[in-house]
């Protein structure tokens, strides 16, 4: 019998790549998305398949799925600052109510559930690189708090369902990820820099550009998630690339790769923007035998091609 998988946020950037992976693994995939930030274009190639179905639905409402379910992957949530600053209440609701609804569904179906947490649970970290035992430095009432605390609550209730109900759960903490199907205007540095460079516009760097990020290619992330779901490990696991770069240097790299004449311009750093972001992936190496295969240069090639088609036609 084919495994049946529910993927929330299935029309989003990460969710759609996960739909591809589980279809390729021979699963029956149900994608669920209210399309607030996702796009049907990301999954339209899957629509004709007998093993794929799509439900336009908001998981903050009661969630019912007919038939058996083996796995639930909860990836429904605004994930970029531009989105969760515009949709603070829906962001909190999908992290709290949505997660609660899906945990209840997993319990009734005796399904294993994996939740998509984030490196943002570490806030503006005082520990570098960040490991899973670090509890974070988060401002709960700052502008980013709606996302950070939604994810922290999501982890807490997921672990509570595991310890109290014996539910099989998995928690992945995702660091900055990129690749084809990213939205051009989602507000994060990588799509913003590439879009601006391709249009010949000045590249907007917030702060002095000394803050760091570590970018993970989407195929590496999907592989790690797949391994985590099938593992027996219940505590949070970081998935990310340890190749760290400053935002300023990354902007210069994009200008060079796109052969653009764009110049870097600097604006004020947003409140609570993390100064450093780099995962400690020791746990992923030990538990999942996982580490990234793609260098940033390798991952940027298909990403740039996707953006060229999207921006320049």
ZAMARGU-4260 file (C-alpha; in steps of 0.2 Angstrom, whole numbers, plus 5000, padded with zeros to 4 digits):
<rodrens>
0) 5000/5000/5000 | 5006/5017/4996 | 5009/5029/5010 | 4997/5044/5011 | 5005/5060/5016
5) 4997/5077/5020 | 5008/5092/5017 | 5001/5109/5023 | 5008/5124/5015 | 5009/5112/5000
10) 5008/5126/4987 | 5022/5136/4995 | 5041/5136/4991 | 5046/5123/5003 | 5029/5114/5003
15) 5029/5111/4984 | 5046/5104/4984 | 5041/5092/4997 | 5026/5087/4987 | 5038/5083/4972
20) 5049/5072/4984 | 5035/5062/4991 | 5027/5059/4974 | 5043/5053/4968 | 5045/5042/4983
25) 5029/5033/4977 | 5017/5041/4990 | 4999/5048/4988 | 5001/5066/4992 | 4987/5078/4999
30) 4993/5096/4998 | 4983/5109/5008 | 4985/5128/5007 | 4975/5143/5008 | 4986/5152/4995
35) 4989/5167/5006 | 5007/5166/5002 | 5008/5150/4991 | 5004/5149/4972 | 4995/5136/4962
40) 5009/5138/4949 | 5021/5129/4961 | 5011/5113/4960 | 5001/5114/4944 | 5013/5101/4936
45) 5007/5088/4949 | 4988/5092/4947 | 4985/5078/4933 | 4993/5065/4944 | 4981/5052/4951
50) 4992/5051/4967 | 4990/5070/4970 | 4976/5081/4976 | 4975/5099/4982 | 4963/5107/4995
55) 4962/5126/4996 | 4959/5127/5014 | 4964/5136/5030 | 4971/5124/5043 | 4967/5136/5057
60) 4949/5129/5055 | 4944/5111/5060 | 4954/5100/5048 | 4947/5084/5042 | 4954/5072/5029
65) 4945/5056/5023 | 4953/5040/5024 | 4970/5034/5032 | 4985/5045/5034 | 5003/5039/5037
70) 5012/5056/5039 | 5008/5074/5041 | 5020/5088/5037 | 5015/5105/5044 | 5023/5119/5033
75) 5008/5131/5033 | 5014/5148/5039 | 5019/5165/5032 | 5038/5163/5033 | 5046/5180/5028
80) 5046/5197/5037 | 5036/5205/5023 | 5022/5192/5025 | 5021/5190/5044 | 5022/5209/5047
85) 5007/5211/5036 | 4998/5196/5043 | 5003/5195/5061 | 4987/5187/5068 | 4985/5174/5054
90) 5004/5170/5058 | 5000/5167/5076 | 4984/5157/5072 | 4992/5145/5060 | 5007/5142/5072
95) 4994/5139/5087 | 4977/5134/5081 | 4983/5126/5065 | 4996/5116/5074 | 4983/5111/5087
100) 4971/5105/5073 | 4984/5095/5064 | 4990/5087/5080 | 4973/5082/5084 | 4971/5075/5066
105) 4987/5065/5068 | 4981/5058/5084 | 4965/5052/5077 | 4973/5045/5062 | 4988/5038/5071
110) 4999/5047/5059 | 5017/5053/5062 | 5018/5072/5061 | 5033/5083/5057 | 5032/5102/5060
115) 5042/5115/5051 | 5050/5126/5065 | 5064/5139/5061 | 5080/5146/5066 | 5070/5161/5071
120) 5067/5152/5088 | 5084/5157/5092 | 5080/5176/5090 | 5095/5187/5089 | 5107/5174/5096
125) 5120/5176/5109 | 5127/5159/5105 | 5136/5156/5088 | 5134/5144/5079 | 5117/5140/5086
130) 5114/5122/5092 | 5098/5114/5097 | 5101/5116/5116 | 5102/5135/5115 | 5085/5142/5121
135) 5086/5158/5111 | 5086/5177/5113 | 5068/5182/5107 | 5058/5198/5110 | 5040/5192/5111
140) 5033/5209/5109 | 5044/5215/5095 | 5038/5215/5077 | 5046/5198/5073 | 5038/5191/5089
145) 5022/5185/5080 | 5033/5173/5070 | 5046/5168/5083 | 5033/5165/5096 | 5021/5156/5085
150) 5035/5144/5081 | 5041/5142/5099 | 5023/5138/5104 | 5022/5126/5089 | 5037/5116/5096
155) 5030/5116/5114 | 5013/5109/5109 | 5020/5097/5097 | 5032/5090/5111 | 5017/5090/5123
160) 5007/5079/5111 | 5022/5067/5110 | 5025/5066/5129 | 5006/5066/5135 | 4998/5057/5120
165) 5013/5046/5114 | 5010/5054/5097 | 5025/5051/5085 | 5032/5069/5081 | 5047/5076/5073
170) 5053/5094/5074 | 5064/5102/5061 | 5072/5119/5063 | 5075/5127/5046 | 5089/5139/5042
175) 5088/5151/5027 | 5084/5141/5012 | 5083/5146/4994 | 5080/5139/4976 | 5068/5139/4962
180) 5050/5144/4966 | 5055/5157/4979 | 5044/5172/4978 | 5052/5188/4970 | 5045/5200/4983
185) 5045/5190/4999 | 5056/5202/5007 | 5071/5191/5011 | 5089/5195/5006 | 5092/5182/4993
190) 5076/5185/4981 | 5077/5203/4984 | 5095/5205/4979 | 5093/5193/4964 | 5077/5202/4958
195) 5085/5220/4960 | 5101/5214/4951 | 5092/5207/4936 | 5082/5223/4935 | 5098/5234/4936
200) 5091/5242/4952 | 5102/5247/4967 | 5103/5232/4979 | 5095/5237/4997 | 5106/5231/5011
205) 5099/5234/5029 | 5111/5240/5042 | 5130/5240/5037 | 5129/5223/5030 | 5140/5215/5043
210) 5126/5203/5049 | 5128/5185/5043 | 5117/5172/5035 | 5120/5154/5030 | 5110/5149/5014
215) 5104/5131/5011 | 5099/5124/4994 | 5081/5118/4994 | 5086/5100/4988 | 5098/5098/5003
220) 5084/5103/5015 | 5071/5092/5007 | 5083/5077/5009 | 5086/5081/5028 | 5067/5083/5031
225) 5064/5066/5022 | 5077/5058/5033 | 5071/5066/5049 | 5053/5060/5046 | 5058/5042/5044
230) 5070/5043/5059 | 5066/5039/5077 | 5072/5055/5084 | 5059/5067/5093 | 5069/5082/5098
235) 5072/5097/5087 | 5085/5095/5073 | 5094/5110/5064 | 5095/5108/5045 | 5105/5121/5037
240) 5121/5125/5028 | 5137/5130/5038 | 5144/5141/5024 | 5142/5158/5032 | 5143/5175/5023
245) 5139/5193/5027 | 5125/5201/5019 | 5136/5214/5011 | 5147/5201/5003 | 5132/5191/4998
250) 5126/5207/4989 | 5142/5209/4980 | 5142/5190/4975 | 5125/5192/4967 | 5130/5208/4957
255) 5145/5198/4951 | 5135/5182/4946 | 5122/5192/4937 | 5134/5204/4929 | 5124/5218/4935
260) 5129/5236/4936 | 5119/5237/4952 | 5126/5246/4967 | 5124/5242/4985 | 5114/5255/4995
265) 5111/5255/5014 | 5096/5257/5025 | 5092/5256/5043 | 5092/5239/5051 | 5075/5232/5055
270) 5071/5230/5074 | 5077/5213/5081 | 5085/5208/5065 | 5097/5194/5069 | 5116/5199/5068
275) 5122/5181/5066 | 5114/5165/5059 | 5124/5149/5057 | 5118/5132/5062 | 5127/5119/5072
280) 5122/5103/5062 | 5131/5091/5073 | 5115/5083/5078 | 5109/5081/5060 | 5126/5073/5055
285) 5125/5060/5070 | 5106/5056/5070 | 5102/5058/5051 | 5119/5055/5043 | 5115/5071/5034
290) 5125/5087/5029 | 5122/5098/5014 | 5129/5093/4997 | 5127/5109/4987 | 5139/5124/4989
295) 5131/5141/4988 | 5139/5143/4970 | 5131/5126/4965 | 5114/5130/4972 | 5113/5148/4965
300) 5115/5142/4946 | 5097/5134/4945 | 5091/5148/4957 | 5097/5162/4945 | 5090/5153/4930
305) 5073/5152/4938 | 5074/5171/4943 | 5079/5176/4926 | 5064/5168/4918 | 5053/5175/4932
310) 5060/5193/4931 | 5065/5195/4913 | 5053/5182/4905
</rodrens>
